[in-house]
Amino acid sequence: MRCLTLADALRGKGVESHFICRAFSGHLGDKILKAGYKLHLLPYLSEEHLCSKPQTGNVPEHEEWLGVGWQTDLAETRDILAEHQCDWLIVDHYALDHRWERGIRSCVKKIMVIDDLADREHDCDLLLDQTPGRDKKDYVEKVPFHSKLLIGPKYALLKPEFARLRTASLERRFCSDVQRILISMGGIDQDNVTGKILAEMDGKSFCENIQVTVILGPTASNIEVVKKQAETLSFKTKVLVGVSNMADLMFANDLAIGAAGGTSLERCCLGLPCLIMILADNQKQGAQALAKEGAAVVLGEVDSINNLSLVLESLIKKPKWVNNISNKASLLTEGKGLTAVIKWLALN
């Protein structure tokens, strides 16, 4: 999704973008095509690689997430790039490192890497890591000397509508109690954390007058289950699937319950206070940094969901606390990262 955001902005500058992806279950190829981009979909034949353990030695921890060996992926990608002149290759995948990037060098002019783990070496000209709490020193020994580092939330690849709504959103935060709650646990939510959150809130007296909006991705595994659950809850609940107006929805709500992924910075830009659940190891760094800044309340991992009611009740009864979180969250990013990244690409 962040690559689509970047491609949309580049298209406004007259740049043509292609996407090279692998056909994993739940891939977003149709969304890429619908957005008007050329898609090169690499084959994927089984789920075995996702369950296998990484090789020993100095290899990326998430190497198995590539679905094939990196040499195979490199060869397939080189075949595509041989037919398409490429000024910038933007690499956004936890399983790829300096070996793959070095192998693709002869096919492209320059390489940009988007990362948020800082756990492996890269051979790139530009590296972007928008993770809260990240520092340049996390990468200086992992990239070539000439590499430009764009580090921190101020470079977050947020859609332009977040910056447009920012001023109005921040103004309304200081005159509203918690009446509307937005729940968004990522696109797939394979373990139905959404349903567990709703169950934890159900029947609580402090939620009686709350209106809840649930957002699920079009490939979410429990859409019908959550919709059926919503019909029986003690508070009014609306379930939306595959939305395209996330900024508007964040603007309209007073509090969010969400995963510690990329949407964390969207919420920060609009000053939307949030209770964060950590759903994957790679989310811990960002979540801890947000908590340290007072920009969110981190509930912990899924097994900590029973803490939700206590924290949520406290927030509903203490609007000044909510406003304080909102203010500190808004300081992390103004939503101008996309402009800064494109300006750097254009100059180089």
ABEGO torsion letter per residue (X at the ends): XAAAAAAAAAAAAGBBBBBBBBBBBGBAAAAAAAAGBBBBBBBBABAAAAABBBBBEBBBAAAAAAGBBAAAAAAAAAAAAAABBBABBBBBBAABBAAAAAAAAAABABBBBBBAAGABBBBBABBBBABBGBBAAAAAAABBAABBBBBEAAABBBBAAAAAAAAAAAAAAAABBBABBBBBAEAAGAAGAAAAAAAAABGBAAAAABBBBBBBBAABAAAAAAAAAAAABABBBBBBBGBAAAAAAAAABABBBBBBBAAAAAAAAAGBBBBBBBABAAAAAAAAAAAAAGABBBAEBAAAAAAAAAAAAAAAABAAAAAAAAAAAAAABAGAAAAAAAAAAAAX
